[in-house]
């Protein structure tokens, strides 16, 4: 596989962009190689500037649930763009988007659009503090909620990948307002409430994690947090930027049976354009300006381009018969094939999957249920497997601590090809 042009492009980019990339995990540092520069994408395939094609399981880190360059999404963008790209004023499509989100998501009565998942989570946190009059927030080791200062305390995603989960630039005061618990360990949460319960404004978590890889919550863990929040007058915030409309049409909350007070969204609701949103009970959301005292604003919030792409995407997944059943069939086949590969070669590993999100953990552990479990993974083995797969035409997330995504554009032939190439890669690694 020739990637000469990508290597040259990366060398040039590093002269003008910190690290040569605009988001750290794209640098391929954790897999010890040079990032690909992408020229185009269609369906489930991406093509780099050297002309190499790959079956894509990154999907722009989650948004491309209907596939790249879906004709309906492109048509909606072209039609919208012809009328202008941004007005800084209300549009009908914003209301249509908010209405549809509320119809699909089971616990969202009102929603505010923003421009990224980070904006959504930091705004939801400010709203929780303003609504409750309390200062502290509980987050979990390995969960990533964007790069807001309050969240870069034992964070996941790129912060974990690069080994810097506590970021310089975050003040001691901000860090002191963030309490950290262990995912899937309700006792660690109870201990924080026993010590600080009267000043905890909110718990925020990924209901199904994706930013330390896919980790599935225990039912008693989620139920225990709901009860603690109710008992102490704190809000429960589900960060569904990744899981919203991905693991199920109504998000993780629709299959886990727990009602959050606030929900943050992103990725899929922008159809590949920059977007974020947060929503929840009307009583809480009405504390936002201009109705209430909690201020949040954004020049491009709800811009027509993102709304057009996102609304079209939501309509496709909401109106296509069997959309999620089809996704489940393909994702389940991928999971089964990858697990079978490990068993056939007698290699240790764990495959965690919920809906169209999955992670292959290279670990001796029989299960991966926590941040501590994730840290047992053999990242060197992951990197070797990643690079071998890439050379065979399969593009997975370039980090052990991320999720992969199956889209509606993937075919069963794509899945079978991926399983076969993964087996070849694992066989080479075993020698």
Secondary structure, DSSP 8 states (H G I E B T S, - for coil): ---HHHHHHHHHHHHHSGGGSSSGGGG-GGGTS----EEEEEBTEEEETT--EEEESSGGGGT-TT-BT-HHHHHHHHHHHTT-S--SS--HHHHHHHHHHHHHSTT-SEEEEESSHHHHHHHHHHHHHHHHT--EEEEETT----S-GGG-SS--HHHHHTT-SS-TT--HHHHHTEEEE-TT-HHHHHHHHHHHGGGEEEEEE-SEE-TTS-EE--HHHHHHHHHHHHHHT-EEEEE-TTTBTTTBTT-HHHHH----SEEEEEGGGGTTSS-EEEEE-HHHHTTBTTTSSB----TTTT-HHHHHHHHHHHHHHHHSTTHHHHHHHHHHHHHHHHHHHHHHTT---EEEEETTEEEEE--SSS---SHHHHTTS-HHHHHHHHHHHHHTTEE--SSTTS-EE--TT--HHHHHHHHHHHHHHHHHHH-
